[in-house]
Amino acid sequence: MNDVSLGTLDFLYAPSAEVAADVAWFTEVLGAELVFAIESGGTRVAMLRLGTDAPCVLVTDHLPDDRPILLYRVASLADASERLGERGWTPDRTVDLPMGPATTFHAPGGLRLAIYEPSRPFVVDSMAGQRDF
């Protein structure tokens, strides 16, 4: 059986009904570092660094339900998708994130995950410091 190598858990993509309020709480109460807070097309997304050697938290108001998505890095989205498919994996959908293409999927119990290929790793750095809200 082919090895499936998921890389690091880079991001926790978390839904929020009040992104600005969550950003304030994470930064003021938990001491998180706000990397960026962007509003575009009626959608808000904020990236927060919280904890040592932990994945960044992306708080957003555009996810379709209340479950977060664990976002894992892969070297090649096509190769990882093929190998996972050989094991019976079923993708939900492919989306284009700012840092590269991603495919979402879910575990049998409903946990949401995604794999992404960081084809545009510079994008996150280019958004650092942006504060739209």
N, CA, C and O atoms as a GROMACS GRO file, in nm:
protein
  532
    1MET      N    1   0.085  -0.118   0.000
    1MET     CA    2   0.000   0.000   0.000
    1MET      C    3   0.090   0.124   0.000
    1MET      O    4   0.188   0.130   0.074
    2ASN      N    5   0.057   0.221  -0.081
    2ASN     CA    6   0.136   0.343  -0.090
    2ASN      C    7   0.128   0.424   0.038
    2ASN      O    8   0.024   0.433   0.102
    3ASP      N    9   0.242   0.481   0.074
    3ASP     CA   10   0.248   0.566   0.191
    3ASP      C   11   0.180   0.700   0.161
    3ASP      O   12   0.201   0.758   0.054
    4VAL      N   13   0.101   0.746   0.254
    4VAL     CA   14   0.041   0.879   0.243
    4VAL      C   15   0.110   0.964   0.347
    4VAL      O   16   0.100   0.939   0.467
    5SER      N   17   0.180   1.065   0.300
    5SER     CA   18   0.255   1.149   0.392
    5SER      C   19   0.188   1.285   0.404
    5SER      O   20   0.203   1.372   0.318
    6LEU      N   21   0.113   1.302   0.513
    6LEU     CA   22   0.059   1.433   0.543
    6LEU      C   23   0.168   1.510   0.614
    6LEU      O   24   0.237   1.456   0.701
    7GLY      N   25   0.184   1.633   0.578
    7GLY     CA   26   0.283   1.716   0.644
    7GLY      C   27   0.230   1.772   0.773
    7GLY      O   28   0.151   1.709   0.842
    8THR      N   29   0.275   1.890   0.805
    8THR     CA   30   0.237   1.952   0.931
    8THR      C   31   0.091   1.999   0.928
    8THR      O   32   0.034   2.030   0.823
    9LEU      N   33   0.034   2.003   1.046
    9LEU     CA   34  -0.096   2.067   1.063
    9LEU      C   35  -0.067   2.216   1.070
    9LEU      O   36  -0.026   2.267   1.175
   10ASP      N   37  -0.086   2.287   0.959
   10ASP     CA   38  -0.047   2.428   0.950
   10ASP      C   39  -0.153   2.524   1.002
   10ASP      O   40  -0.120   2.628   1.059
   11PHE      N   41  -0.280   2.489   0.984
   11PHE     CA   42  -0.387   2.582   1.019
   11PHE      C   43  -0.506   2.509   1.078
   11PHE      O   44  -0.537   2.396   1.040
   12LEU      N   45  -0.572   2.575   1.171
   12LEU     CA   46  -0.702   2.534   1.220
   12LEU      C   47  -0.798   2.640   1.167
   12LEU      O   48  -0.794   2.756   1.210
   13TYR      N   49  -0.883   2.601   1.075
   13TYR     CA   50  -0.977   2.693   1.011
   13TYR      C   51  -1.106   2.688   1.091
   13TYR      O   52  -1.179   2.589   1.085
   14ALA      N   53  -1.136   2.793   1.166
   14ALA     CA   54  -1.245   2.790   1.263
   14ALA      C   55  -1.357   2.886   1.228
   14ALA      O   56  -1.331   3.004   1.199
   15PRO      N   57  -1.480   2.839   1.229
   15PRO     CA   58  -1.594   2.927   1.202
   15PRO      C   59  -1.622   3.020   1.320
   15PRO      O   60  -1.596   2.985   1.435
   16SER      N   61  -1.674   3.137   1.288
   16SER     CA   62  -1.709   3.234   1.391
   16SER      C   63  -1.830   3.314   1.346
   16SER      O   64  -1.839   3.356   1.231
   17ALA      N   65  -1.923   3.335   1.437
   17ALA     CA   66  -2.038   3.421   1.409
   17ALA      C   67  -2.002   3.568   1.425
   17ALA      O   68  -2.070   3.655   1.370
   18GLU      N   69  -1.895   3.597   1.500
   18GLU     CA   70  -1.849   3.734   1.526
   18GLU      C   71  -1.698   3.738   1.521
   18GLU      O   72  -1.632   3.729   1.625
   19VAL      N   73  -1.641   3.750   1.402
   19VAL     CA   74  -1.496   3.742   1.385
   19VAL      C   75  -1.424   3.850   1.465
   19VAL      O   76  -1.327   3.820   1.535
   20ALA      N   77  -1.469   3.974   1.457
   20ALA     CA   78  -1.403   4.084   1.530
   20ALA      C   79  -1.404   4.059   1.680
   20ALA      O   80  -1.304   4.083   1.747
   21ALA      N   81  -1.515   4.011   1.733
   21ALA     CA   82  -1.524   3.983   1.877
   21ALA      C   83  -1.430   3.868   1.915
   21ALA      O   84  -1.366   3.873   2.020
   22ASP      N   85  -1.422   3.765   1.830
   22ASP     CA   86  -1.330   3.656   1.859
   22ASP      C   87  -1.186   3.702   1.852
   22ASP      O   88  -1.104   3.660   1.935
   23VAL      N   89  -1.152   3.787   1.756
   23VAL     CA   90  -1.017   3.840   1.745
   23VAL      C   91  -0.981   3.917   1.872
   23VAL      O   92  -0.873   3.899   1.928
   24ALA      N   93  -1.071   4.002   1.918
   24ALA     CA   94  -1.047   4.079   2.040
   24ALA      C   95  -1.026   3.986   2.159
   24ALA      O   96  -0.935   4.008   2.238
   25TRP      N   97  -1.109   3.883   2.171
   25TRP     CA   98  -1.098   3.790   2.283
   25TRP      C   99  -0.967   3.713   2.278
   25TRP      O  100  -0.898   3.701   2.380
   26PHE      N  101  -0.932   3.659   2.160
   26PHE     CA  102  -0.807   3.583   2.146
   26PHE      C  103  -0.685   3.669   2.180
   26PHE      O  104  -0.592   3.623   2.247
   27THR      N  105  -0.685   3.794   2.133
   27THR     CA  106  -0.568   3.880   2.156
   27THR      C  107  -0.564   3.936   2.297
   27THR      O  108  -0.458   3.936   2.360
   28GLU      N  109  -0.677   3.982   2.348
   28GLU     CA  110  -0.680   4.047   2.479
   28GLU      C  111  -0.680   3.949   2.595
   28GLU      O  112  -0.615   3.973   2.697
   29VAL      N  113  -0.753   3.840   2.581
   29VAL     CA  114  -0.766   3.744   2.692
   29VAL      C  115  -0.658   3.636   2.686
   29VAL      O  116  -0.596   3.604   2.787
   30LEU      N  117  -0.636   3.580   2.567
   30LEU     CA  118  -0.540   3.469   2.554
   30LEU      C  119  -0.400   3.514   2.514
   30LEU      O  120  -0.306   3.434   2.519
   31GLY      N  121  -0.386   3.639   2.473
   31GLY     CA  122  -0.254   3.689   2.434
   31GLY      C  123  -0.208   3.645   2.297
   31GLY      O  124  -0.088   3.644   2.271
   32ALA      N  125  -0.300   3.611   2.209
   32ALA     CA  126  -0.264   3.568   2.074
   32ALA      C  127  -0.207   3.686   1.995
   32ALA      O  128  -0.240   3.802   2.022
   33GLU      N  129  -0.123   3.654   1.899
   33GLU     CA  130  -0.071   3.755   1.807
   33GLU      C  131  -0.163   3.759   1.685
   33GLU      O  132  -0.188   3.656   1.622
   34LEU      N  133  -0.212   3.877   1.652
   34LEU     CA  134  -0.295   3.893   1.532
   34LEU      C  135  -0.202   3.912   1.413
   34LEU      O  136  -0.129   4.011   1.406
   35VAL      N  137  -0.206   3.818   1.320
   35VAL     CA  138  -0.121   3.825   1.200
   35VAL      C  139  -0.187   3.915   1.096
   35VAL      O  140  -0.122   4.003   1.040
   36PHE      N  141  -0.316   3.893   1.072
   36PHE     CA  142  -0.393   3.980   0.983
   36PHE      C  143  -0.541   3.968   1.013
   36PHE      O  144  -0.585   3.870   1.073
   37ALA      N  145  -0.616   4.067   0.971
   37ALA     CA  146  -0.763   4.068   0.980
   37ALA      C  147  -0.812   4.130   0.850
   37ALA      O  148  -0.802   4.252   0.831
   38ILE      N  149  -0.865   4.047   0.762
   38ILE     CA  150  -0.901   4.091   0.627
   38ILE      C  151  -1.051   4.081   0.607
   38ILE      O  152  -1.115   3.984   0.649
   39GLU      N  153  -1.107   4.182   0.542
   39GLU     CA  154  -1.247   4.179   0.501
   39GLU      C  155  -1.251   4.203   0.350
   39GLU      O  156  -1.198   4.302   0.300
   40SER      N  157  -1.314   4.110   0.279
   40SER     CA  158  -1.323   4.121   0.134
   40SER      C  159  -1.451   4.055   0.087
   40SER      O  160  -1.479   3.940   0.120
   41GLY      N  161  -1.529   4.127   0.010
   41GLY     CA  162  -1.652   4.072  -0.044
   41GLY      C  163  -1.751   4.027   0.061
   41GLY      O  164  -1.826   3.932   0.039
   42GLY      N  165  -1.751   4.094   0.176
   42GLY     CA  166  -1.844   4.058   0.282
   42GLY      C  167  -1.797   3.943   0.370
   42GLY      O  168  -1.872   3.898   0.457
   43THR      N  169  -1.676   3.895   0.348
   43THR     CA  170  -1.620   3.786   0.426
   43THR      C  171  -1.505   3.837   0.511
   43THR      O  172  -1.420   3.913   0.463
   44ARG      N  173  -1.502   3.795   0.637
   44ARG     CA  174  -1.394   3.832   0.727
   44ARG      C  175  -1.312   3.708   0.761
   44ARG      O  176  -1.365   3.601   0.788
   45VAL      N  177  -1.179   3.726   0.758
   45VAL     CA  178  -1.086   3.620   0.797
   45VAL      C  179  -0.974   3.685   0.877
   45VAL      O  180  -0.919   3.787   0.836
   46ALA      N  181  -0.942   3.625   0.989
   46ALA     CA  182  -0.830   3.672   1.071
   46ALA      C  183  -0.740   3.554   1.103
   46ALA      O  184  -0.787   3.444   1.131
   47MET      N  185  -0.609   3.578   1.098
   47MET     CA  186  -0.512   3.475   1.136
   47MET      C  187  -0.451   3.513   1.270
   47MET      O  188  -0.406   3.626   1.290
   48LEU      N  189  -0.450   3.416   1.360
   48LEU     CA  190  -0.396   3.436   1.495
   48LEU      C  191  -0.290   3.332   1.525
   48LEU      O  192  -0.305   3.215   1.489
   49ARG      N  193  -0.184   3.374   1.590
   49ARG     CA  194  -0.082   3.281   1.640
   49ARG      C  195  -0.106   3.269   1.790
   49ARG      O  196  -0.109   3.368   1.863
   50LEU      N  197  -0.123   3.146   1.833
   50LEU     CA  198  -0.156   3.120   1.973
   50LEU      C  199  -0.080   2.995   2.016
   50LEU      O  200  -0.096   2.890   1.955
   51GLY      N  201  -0.001   3.005   2.118
   51GLY     CA  202   0.072   2.890   2.167
   51GLY      C  203   0.207   2.874   2.099
   51GLY      O  204   0.234   2.935   1.995
   52THR      N  205   0.290   2.792   2.158
   52THR     CA  206   0.423   2.766   2.106
   52THR      C  207   0.419   2.648   2.009
   52THR      O  208   0.365   2.542   2.042
   53ASP      N  209   0.475   2.667   1.892
   53ASP     CA  210   0.481   2.561   1.790
   53ASP      C  211   0.343   2.504   1.757
   53ASP      O  212   0.331   2.385   1.724
   54ALA      N  213   0.242   2.585   1.764
   54ALA     CA  214   0.105   2.542   1.734
   54ALA      C  215   0.066   2.593   1.596
   54ALA      O  216   0.121   2.692   1.548
   55PRO      N  217  -0.029   2.526   1.531
   55PRO     CA  218  -0.077   2.578   1.403
   55PRO      C  219  -0.148   2.712   1.423
   55PRO      O  220  -0.205   2.738   1.529
   56CYS      N  221  -0.143   2.795   1.321
   56CYS     CA  222  -0.216   2.922   1.327
   56CYS      C  223  -0.366   2.893   1.323
   56CYS      O  224  -0.410   2.794   1.264
   57VAL      N  225  -0.442   2.980   1.385
   57VAL     CA  226  -0.587   2.970   1.384
   57VAL      C  227  -0.640   3.075   1.286
   57VAL      O  228  -0.609   3.193   1.297
   58LEU      N  229  -0.719   3.030   1.189
   58LEU     CA  230  -0.787   3.119   1.096
   58LEU      C  231  -0.932   3.125   1.138
   58LEU      O  232  -1.004   3.025   1.129
   59VAL      N  233  -0.975   3.241   1.184
   59VAL     CA  234  -1.113   3.261   1.229
   59VAL      C  235  -1.187   3.328   1.114
   59VAL      O  236  -1.142   3.429   1.061
   60THR      N  237  -1.302   3.271   1.076
   60THR     CA  238  -1.373   3.323   0.959
   60THR      C  239  -1.523   3.309   0.973
   60THR      O  240  -1.573   3.228   1.051
   61ASP      N  241  -1.594   3.390   0.896
   61ASP     CA  242  -1.741   3.384   0.900
   61ASP      C  243  -1.800   3.320   0.775
   61ASP      O  244  -1.921   3.330   0.753
   62HIS      N  245  -1.719   3.255   0.692
   62HIS     CA  246  -1.773   3.201   0.567
   62HIS      C  247  -1.780   3.048   0.559
   62HIS      O  248  -1.811   2.995   0.452
   63LEU      N  249  -1.753   2.978   0.667
   63LEU     CA  250  -1.764   2.832   0.663
   63LEU      C  251  -1.911   2.791   0.671
   63LEU      O  252  -1.991   2.860   0.735
   64PRO      N  253  -1.947   2.681   0.607
   64PRO     CA  254  -2.089   2.646   0.597
   64PRO      C  255  -2.154   2.592   0.725
   64PRO      O  256  -2.276   2.585   0.732
   65ASP      N  257  -2.075   2.554   0.825
   65ASP     CA  258  -2.135   2.505   0.950
   65ASP      C  259  -2.042   2.537   1.067
   65ASP      O  260  -1.948   2.615   1.052
   66ASP      N  261  -2.067   2.478   1.181
   66ASP     CA  262  -1.994   2.512   1.303
   66ASP      C  263  -1.871   2.426   1.331
   66ASP      O  264  -1.812   2.436   1.438
   67ARG      N  265  -1.832   2.342   1.236
   67ARG     CA  266  -1.717   2.255   1.259
   67ARG      C  267  -1.589   2.316   1.202
   67ARG      O  268  -1.589   2.362   1.088
   68PRO      N  269  -1.481   2.317   1.280
   68PRO     CA  270  -1.354   2.366   1.226
   68PRO      C  271  -1.296   2.266   1.125
   68PRO      O  272  -1.340   2.151   1.117
   69ILE      N  273  -1.199   2.312   1.049
   69ILE     CA  274  -1.130   2.228   0.951
   69ILE      C  275  -0.982   2.223   0.990
   69ILE      O  276  -0.918   2.327   1.007
   70LEU      N  277  -0.927   2.102   1.003
   70LEU     CA  278  -0.785   2.083   1.027
   70LEU      C  279  -0.717   2.082   0.890
   70LEU      O  280  -0.750   1.998   0.806
   71LEU      N  281  -0.624   2.174   0.866
   71LEU     CA  282  -0.564   2.194   0.734
   71LEU      C  283  -0.419   2.148   0.734
   71LEU      O  284  -0.332   2.211   0.794
   72TYR      N  285  -0.394   2.034   0.664
   72TYR     CA  286  -0.262   1.973   0.660
   72TYR      C  287  -0.191   2.004   0.529
   72TYR      O  288  -0.252   2.007   0.423
   73ARG      N  289  -0.061   2.029   0.538
   73ARG     CA  290   0.024   2.054   0.423
   73ARG      C  291   0.061   1.920   0.357
   73ARG      O  292   0.087   1.822   0.426
   74VAL      N  293   0.063   1.918   0.225
   74VAL     CA  294   0.115   1.805   0.149
   74VAL      C  295   0.210   1.859   0.042
   74VAL      O  296   0.198   1.974   0.000
   75ALA      N  297   0.304   1.776   0.000
   75ALA     CA  298   0.400   1.819  -0.102
   75ALA      C  299   0.330   1.837  -0.237
   75ALA      O  300   0.360   1.932  -0.310
   76SER      N  301   0.239   1.746  -0.269
   76SER     CA  302   0.166   1.753  -0.396
   76SER      C  303   0.021   1.715  -0.371
   76SER      O  304  -0.008   1.605  -0.324
   77LEU      N  305  -0.070   1.806  -0.401
   77LEU     CA  306  -0.213   1.779  -0.381
   77LEU      C  307  -0.258   1.662  -0.468
   77LEU      O  308  -0.334   1.576  -0.424
   78ALA      N  309  -0.212   1.659  -0.592
   78ALA     CA  310  -0.251   1.552  -0.684
   78ALA      C  311  -0.201   1.416  -0.634
   78ALA      O  312  -0.277   1.319  -0.633
   79ASP      N  313  -0.075   1.408  -0.594
   79ASP     CA  314  -0.020   1.280  -0.547
   79ASP      C  315  -0.088   1.234  -0.418
   79ASP      O  316  -0.123   1.117  -0.405
   80ALA      N  317  -0.106   1.326  -0.324
   80ALA     CA  318  -0.170   1.288  -0.197
   80ALA      C  319  -0.314   1.244  -0.221
   80ALA      O  320  -0.361   1.148  -0.160
   81SER      N  321  -0.384   1.313  -0.311
   81SER     CA  322  -0.523   1.276  -0.342
   81SER      C  323  -0.529   1.137  -0.405
   81SER      O  324  -0.617   1.057  -0.372
   82GLU      N  325  -0.436   1.109  -0.494
   82GLU     CA  326  -0.433   0.977  -0.558
   82GLU      C  327  -0.406   0.867  -0.457
   82GLU      O  328  -0.473   0.764  -0.456
   83ARG      N  329  -0.307   0.888  -0.372
   83ARG     CA  330  -0.273   0.787  -0.271
   83ARG      C  331  -0.386   0.767  -0.170
   83ARG      O  332  -0.418   0.654  -0.133
   84LEU      N  333  -0.445   0.876  -0.126
   84LEU     CA  334  -0.558   0.863  -0.033
   84LEU      C  335  -0.676   0.794  -0.101
   84LEU      O  336  -0.745   0.714  -0.038
   85GLY      N  337  -0.699   0.825  -0.228
   85GLY     CA  338  -0.807   0.760  -0.302
   85GLY      C  339  -0.789   0.610  -0.312
   85GLY      O  340  -0.887   0.535  -0.308
   86GLU      N  341  -0.665   0.565  -0.323
   86GLU     CA  342  -0.636   0.420  -0.326
   86GLU      C  343  -0.675   0.352  -0.196
   86GLU      O  344  -0.694   0.231  -0.192
   87ARG      N  345  -0.687   0.430  -0.091
   87ARG     CA  346  -0.724   0.375   0.040
   87ARG      C  347  -0.872   0.393   0.071
   87ARG      O  348  -0.917   0.362   0.182
   88GLY      N  349  -0.948   0.443  -0.024
   88GLY     CA  350  -1.091   0.460  -0.004
   88GLY      C  351  -1.134   0.597   0.039
   88GLY      O  352  -1.251   0.618   0.075
   89TRP      N  353  -1.043   0.692   0.036
   89TRP     CA  354  -1.070   0.831   0.073
   89TRP      C  355  -1.167   0.894  -0.026
   89TRP      O  356  -1.158   0.871  -0.147
   90THR      N  357  -1.260   0.974   0.025
   90THR     CA  358  -1.355   1.044  -0.060
   90THR      C  359  -1.342   1.194  -0.036
   90THR      O  360  -1.371   1.242   0.074
   91PRO      N  361  -1.300   1.269  -0.138
   91PRO     CA  362  -1.290   1.414  -0.121
   91PRO      C  363  -1.428   1.478  -0.124
   91PRO      O  364  -1.520   1.426  -0.187
   92ASP      N  365  -1.441   1.592  -0.054
   92ASP     CA  366  -1.565   1.669  -0.059
   92ASP      C  367  -1.560   1.767  -0.175
   92ASP      O  368  -1.641   1.761  -0.267
   93ARG      N  369  -1.462   1.859  -0.170
   93ARG     CA  370  -1.448   1.955  -0.280
   93ARG      C  371  -1.309   2.014  -0.279
   93ARG      O  372  -1.239   2.011  -0.178
   94THR      N  373  -1.268   2.067  -0.393
   94THR     CA  374  -1.140   2.134  -0.406
   94THR      C  375  -1.165   2.283  -0.412
   94THR      O  376  -1.252   2.330  -0.485
   95VAL      N  377  -1.088   2.357  -0.334
   95VAL     CA  378  -1.102   2.502  -0.326
   95VAL      C  379  -0.964   2.565  -0.345
   95VAL      O  380  -0.862   2.499  -0.330
   96ASP      N  381  -0.964   2.691  -0.378
   96ASP     CA  382  -0.839   2.763  -0.395
   96ASP      C  383  -0.821   2.859  -0.279
   96ASP      O  384  -0.887   2.963  -0.272
   97LEU      N  385  -0.733   2.824  -0.187
   97LEU     CA  386  -0.702   2.910  -0.073
   97LEU      C  387  -0.592   3.007  -0.114
   97LEU      O  388  -0.521   2.982  -0.212
   98PRO      N  389  -0.576   3.116  -0.043
   98PRO     CA  390  -0.470   3.211  -0.080
   98PRO      C  391  -0.332   3.147  -0.088
   98PRO      O  392  -0.252   3.185  -0.173
   99MET      N  393  -0.303   3.049  -0.001
   99MET     CA  394  -0.171   2.987   0.000
   99MET      C  395  -0.155   2.871  -0.097
   99MET      O  396  -0.045   2.818  -0.113
  100GLY      N  397  -0.264   2.829  -0.162
  100GLY     CA  398  -0.258   2.722  -0.261
  100GLY      C  399  -0.385   2.640  -0.265
  100GLY      O  400  -0.476   2.661  -0.184
  101PRO      N  401  -0.393   2.547  -0.359
  101PRO     CA  402  -0.514   2.465  -0.373
  101PRO      C  403  -0.530   2.368  -0.256
  101PRO      O  404  -0.431   2.322  -0.198
  102ALA      N  405  -0.654   2.338  -0.223
  102ALA     CA  406  -0.684   2.248  -0.111
  102ALA      C  407  -0.803   2.161  -0.146
  102ALA      O  408  -0.889   2.199  -0.225
  103THR      N  409  -0.807   2.044  -0.085
  103THR     CA  410  -0.922   1.954  -0.098
  103THR      C  411  -0.973   1.922   0.041
  103THR      O  412  -0.898   1.877   0.128
  104THR      N  413  -1.102   1.946   0.062
  104THR     CA  414  -1.163   1.917   0.191
  104THR      C  415  -1.220   1.775   0.190
  104THR      O  416  -1.253   1.720   0.085
  105PHE      N  417  -1.230   1.718   0.310
  105PHE     CA  418  -1.289   1.585   0.326
  105PHE      C  419  -1.332   1.571   0.471
  105PHE      O  420  -1.305   1.659   0.552
  106HIS      N  421  -1.397   1.462   0.503
  106HIS     CA  422  -1.441   1.444   0.641
  106HIS      C  423  -1.423   1.299   0.684
  106HIS      O  424  -1.427   1.207   0.602
  107ALA      N  425  -1.403   1.282   0.814
  107ALA     CA  426  -1.393   1.150   0.874
  107ALA      C  427  -1.535   1.095   0.893
  107ALA      O  428  -1.631   1.172   0.889
  108PRO      N  429  -1.549   0.965   0.912
  108PRO     CA  430  -1.683   0.908   0.927
  108PRO      C  431  -1.768   0.973   1.035
  108PRO      O  432  -1.890   0.979   1.021
  109GLY      N  433  -1.707   1.020   1.142
  109GLY     CA  434  -1.782   1.083   1.251
  109GLY      C  435  -1.812   1.230   1.230
  109GLY      O  436  -1.874   1.293   1.316
  110GLY      N  437  -1.767   1.286   1.117
  110GLY     CA  438  -1.799   1.424   1.086
  110GLY      C  439  -1.684   1.522   1.100
  110GLY      O  440  -1.696   1.637   1.057
  111LEU      N  441  -1.571   1.482   1.159
  111LEU     CA  442  -1.456   1.571   1.170
  111LEU      C  443  -1.414   1.617   1.031
  111LEU      O  444  -1.402   1.536   0.939
  112ARG      N  445  -1.392   1.747   1.016
  112ARG     CA  446  -1.355   1.803   0.886
  112ARG      C  447  -1.205   1.825   0.879
  112ARG      O  448  -1.142   1.875   0.972
  113LEU      N  449  -1.148   1.785   0.764
  113LEU     CA  450  -1.006   1.800   0.740
  113LEU      C  451  -0.986   1.852   0.599
  113LEU      O  452  -1.079   1.854   0.519
  114ALA      N  453  -0.864   1.893   0.570
  114ALA     CA  454  -0.828   1.933   0.434
  114ALA      C  455  -0.680   1.912   0.416
  114ALA      O  456  -0.602   1.918   0.511
  115ILE      N  457  -0.642   1.888   0.292
  115ILE     CA  458  -0.501   1.886   0.255
  115ILE      C  459  -0.481   2.000   0.157
  115ILE      O  460  -0.569   2.032   0.077
  116TYR      N  461  -0.363   2.063   0.165
  116TYR     CA  462  -0.336   2.173   0.074
  116TYR      C  463  -0.191   2.169   0.029
  116TYR      O  464  -0.103   2.121   0.100
  117GLU      N  465  -0.168   2.219  -0.090
  117GLU     CA  466  -0.034   2.230  -0.145
  117GLU      C  467   0.007   2.377  -0.139
  117GLU      O  468  -0.057   2.462  -0.202
  118PRO      N  469   0.112   2.408  -0.064
  118PRO     CA  470   0.152   2.550  -0.047
  118PRO      C  471   0.224   2.605  -0.171
  118PRO      O  472   0.344   2.632  -0.167
  119SER      N  473   0.150   2.620  -0.279
  119SER     CA  474   0.210   2.669  -0.404
  119SER      C  475   0.233   2.820  -0.402
  119SER      O  476   0.307   2.873  -0.485
  120ARG      N  477   0.169   2.889  -0.308
  120ARG     CA  478   0.188   3.034  -0.293
  120ARG      C  479   0.217   3.068  -0.147
  120ARG      O  480   0.140   3.140  -0.083
  121PRO      N  481   0.328   3.017  -0.092
  121PRO     CA  482   0.355   3.038   0.050
  121PRO      C  483   0.379   3.184   0.087
  121PRO      O  484   0.366   3.221   0.203
  122PHE      N  485   0.413   3.265  -0.008
  122PHE     CA  486   0.442   3.407   0.015
  122PHE      C  487   0.316   3.488   0.045
  122PHE      O  488   0.326   3.598   0.099
  123VAL      N  489   0.199   3.436   0.013
  123VAL     CA  490   0.075   3.512   0.027
  123VAL      C  491   0.047   3.547   0.173
  123VAL      O  492   0.008   3.660   0.203
  124VAL      N  493   0.066   3.453   0.263
  124VAL     CA  494   0.040   3.480   0.404
  124VAL      C  495   0.132   3.592   0.453
  124VAL      O  496   0.088   3.683   0.524
  125ASP      N  497   0.259   3.587   0.415
  125ASP     CA  498   0.352   3.693   0.454
  125ASP      C  499   0.310   3.828   0.397
  125ASP      O  500   0.325   3.931   0.462
  126SER      N  501   0.257   3.827   0.274
  126SER     CA  502   0.216   3.954   0.212
  126SER      C  503   0.094   4.015   0.281
  126SER      O  504   0.073   4.136   0.272
  127MET      N  505   0.014   3.935   0.350
  127MET     CA  506  -0.104   3.985   0.420
  127MET      C  507  -0.074   4.024   0.565
  127MET      O  508  -0.155   4.090   0.630
  128ALA      N  509   0.044   3.984   0.615
  128ALA     CA  510   0.080   4.014   0.755
  128ALA      C  511   0.072   4.164   0.780
  128ALA      O  512   0.122   4.246   0.702
  129GLY      N  513   0.008   4.198   0.889
  129GLY     CA  514  -0.006   4.337   0.928
  129GLY      C  515  -0.131   4.406   0.874
  129GLY      O  516  -0.164   4.516   0.919
  130GLN      N  517  -0.201   4.343   0.780
  130GLN     CA  518  -0.322   4.404   0.726
  130GLN      C  519  -0.433   4.397   0.830
  130GLN      O  520  -0.459   4.291   0.887
  131ARG      N  521  -0.499   4.512   0.854
  131ARG     CA  522  -0.607   4.521   0.953
  131ARG      C  523  -0.725   4.593   0.891
  131ARG      O  524  -0.728   4.716   0.889
  132ASP      N  525  -0.822   4.518   0.840
  132ASP     CA  526  -0.941   4.577   0.781
  132ASP      C  527  -1.053   4.599   0.883
  132ASP      O  528  -1.146   4.675   0.858
  133PHE      N  529  -1.043   4.532   0.998
  133PHE     CA  530  -1.145   4.549   1.103
  133PHE      C  531  -1.081   4.531   1.238
  133PHE      O  532  -1.148   4.541   1.340
   0.00000   0.00000   0.00000
